[in-house]
Every structure is written in structure tokens, then in C-alpha cells.
């Protein structure tokens, strides 16, 4: 499955035109880690079938879910508020394999590092978002790991009461995805394809002819 294409299609459909242009500009400047696994060791984030999803699949899960449920919280798609949340989700793990994307193992400080990058480019984001919307997006990225986030104060117990609701929203989607609790249109398509393949009428293999002999048998086996 080409999740980079799926992500692009989803963002083009649900972002405002200006936000989608911004995404295209940002994407070209960040490492492409969409084909990398969410767990570099393969020990964590396993799906029910035991496989570890790619970063692309993980991000698509979160974007798909957010685009479906944001209206329940009074957030309309293609608004600057929804734009800020979808971009936060799209960007949250962008430097998980380091600033250049070449690390062998994932970087536990990627939440802080991506938050810092967003902060360093504040003036660019403020061309699209208000100060408040920018701060909400930046916080959602910086603290998307919840109590495990790098910049969580160490001198008091962690509570989401200290953060914007959007930060908890992104964190929950992150957890739902890494625990394989999100159903998307990709799985629905896969299920249909599997069902169709199971109900297909089997084709009859023609009998071997004397002239073909072993040559035809070996050719069939190689396919």
C-alpha cells in the first residue's frame, strides 16, 4: 500500500488550499521516513497480526480518524483550526529517525525536536494561523507522547489538565494507532479484496501435453 499517496490524497481533500500548499513545502524539507517501521527494534507497536506498521500507515491511521471525528468537537474541516490539527498529526513523527532520517534506531527526543523545528519556523506558520492556533499545534506535536514526552516537567506528576485538549486528542490517536485500534478505508478495501479472492471460481489447469514434457512443469513451478 502506498501510504504516502494516501496521506497526500487525504490532506488535499481535508486541508484548506493554503494549508495544503504549506504541507507540500514542508514535506520536501523533512526526511522521508514513511516506509520506516514505527518500532525500529520490532518489539513495539505491533498489529494484531504481529506485523509492525510503517510510519506512513501509522500517520494515515491518525489522519483518517481525525478527519472523521473532528466535527463531533465542533471543528470543521478546511478551517484553520482543523488545518492546525491535521498538520500537527502529519508532522508529529517526522524526525523520529533523526533530523536527517538516517538513524538506525528511533530517537526518543523526536517530539521535542519536531516541536523545536515548528517553533523555529513560527513566522511561516503565522501566515496561516493565529498565535493561539500556532501554539496549540506546536504543543500537540511537542507533547504528543503524553507523560513520556521529552519536555514534560520532572518536578510534578503529569496530567493532561496542564495542556490543551488538542494535545490529548493527538496523543490518544497516537495510542489508538500504535495499539491497532483504528479501522480505515484501507482495511475495508483489503477485506473486500480478500473476500472476493475467497469466492472466486477456481480456474482449471490444462493437462500437460507430451510435447511440453518437463519443460512446461519447470516453467509452471518457476512462476
N, C-alpha and C positions, 0 to 999 in steps of 0.2 A: 504494500500500500504506500503510495506517495503522499506522506503526511505533510510535506512542505507545500505541495499543491493544495491539499485540503485546507490547511491553515490559511493560505493566501486567499482561496475562494471564500472561506468563512469571513475573514476580515474585510474583504472587498464588499461583501454583502451587508455586513453589520456595522462597519465604521462609517463615519461621515467621509465625504470625499477628501477633505483636508487631512483628516487623521490617517486615512489610508495612504496618502502621499507621504506623510511623515513616516509611517511604518516602512514603506519601501525604501526611504532614505536611510532609516536606522538599520534595517536588516542588512543592507550592503556593507555596513561598517562593523558589524558584530560577527564573531566566529560562528560558522555554520556547524552546529553540533546536533542537529535534528536527527541524525542517524546514529548517534551515540546512545548507549543504554542509560536509563535513569540511575541504575546502580552499576558502578564500574567494576565491582567485585562479583556481581551477580547474586549477592546474598539477600538483597532487599528489594522492595517494590515489586515482588513477583505477582503475576496474574494468577487466576485460579488454575490455569493450565500449566503453571510452573515457569512460564516464559517471563523474561524481564522486558518491559516495553521500551521503545526508543524515546528519546526526548520529544521527538515530533509527535508521537502518539499521545504522550502524556500532556503536552501543551494543547493538542487538539481536543482531548477529553475535557480539559478545563474550559477552553473557549466555547466549545459546543454547549456545555452545561450552563455557563454564564449567559450565553445568548438566549437560552430558553427560559431562564428563571428571573432575570433582572427585572422584567416588567412586574413581577409579583411584589417587588420592593419599590415600585413607583419610578423605576428608571427606564426611560425609553431608549431604544436603540437609535443610533446615529445622532445622539445628543452628546454634548461634550462630557457629561458625567459618565455615560456608558463608554465613550471613547477612552476615557482615562482608565477605566477598569479593564477593558479588553486589552489595552496596551500594557497595563501592569501585568496581566496574565501572560501575554505573549513574550514579555521581556524577563519575567521573574527568574528563569534559569539560564539566561543567555550566556553567562560566563561560568557556568557550573564546571566546565573543564578548563578553567583559567581564562585570562584576558585574551589569549590567542587561540584558545580551544585545543591546545596540544598536550594537556596534562594526561598522564596515564590513568590517574585516579581523580575522582571528583573533588572539588575544592569546597570545604565546609564553610568558607567565608564568602561564598559566591553571592549570598543575599546582601551582605554589606557592600561588596564590590560593585554589584549592579546598582544598588542604591546610590553609591558614590558617583557612578557614571551619570545617572539621571540627574543628580544634584549639580554636577559639573556642566550639564547641558540645560540648565534651568531656563535660560533666556530663550532657547529654541522652543521648549515646551510651552512657555508662557505666550508664545504667538498663537497657540491654540487653546490653552486652558487658563482659567483664572488661577490666582495664587492658591486658593483653597483646593481646587481640583488637582493642581500640581502636587500640593503637599499630601493629599490623600493617595495619589498614585505612587509617589515616592515612598511613603510609609508602607503601603501594601507590598511593595517589592522588598524593601529593607527588612521587613518583619514577617515575610510570608512563611517562614519556618516556625512561627509561633514561639513557644518557650525555648526552642533550640536556636533561635536567631542569634547571630553574632553580636549585634548591638543591644541585646536585652540587658538592662541594668542588673548587676550581680548583687546589689545590696538590698533587694527586696523581692518577694515572691512575684512570679509572673502572673498577670491577669489581663485578659482582653479588655477589661474596663478602662485600661490606660490608653487604648488605641481606638482608631476609627472603626466603625462597623465593617467598612470595606476591607480592612486588613484581615479581620476574622473570616470574611467571606472568601477571600483568596486563599487563606490558609486551609479552610475547610474543603474547598475544591481540590486543593493540592493533596490533602489527606485522602479524600474520596478516590481520586485517581490512582494514587500510589497503593491503595488497598483494593483496586479493581472493582470499584463500586459504581462506576459510571457506564451507562449504556449510550452509545452513539449511533448515528446512521451507518457508520462503517460496520459495526457488528450486525446490524439489521440486514445489511446487504450481504455480509458473509453468511449469515444464517439462511437467507433465501437461496444463495448460490449452493450451499451445502444440501439444502432440502431438494433443490432441483436436480442436483447430481445424483442424489439417492433414488429419485423416482424416474430417472432416465431409462429408457428401454435399452437393454444391452445390445451391442452390435455383435453379429456372428462373425467369427474369424473364418475366412475361406480356407478350405483344405489345401495342404501343400501339394504342389504338382511335382511330378517326378523330375521334370527338367530343372526345377529350382533347387531341390535337394537341401543339403546342409547350408548352402549359401543363403537361402531365404530364412532358415531358422536362426542363423547367427545375426542376420540383419534385423530380424524382429527383436531378438534379445538385446541388441545394442540400442534400440530405441526405447 
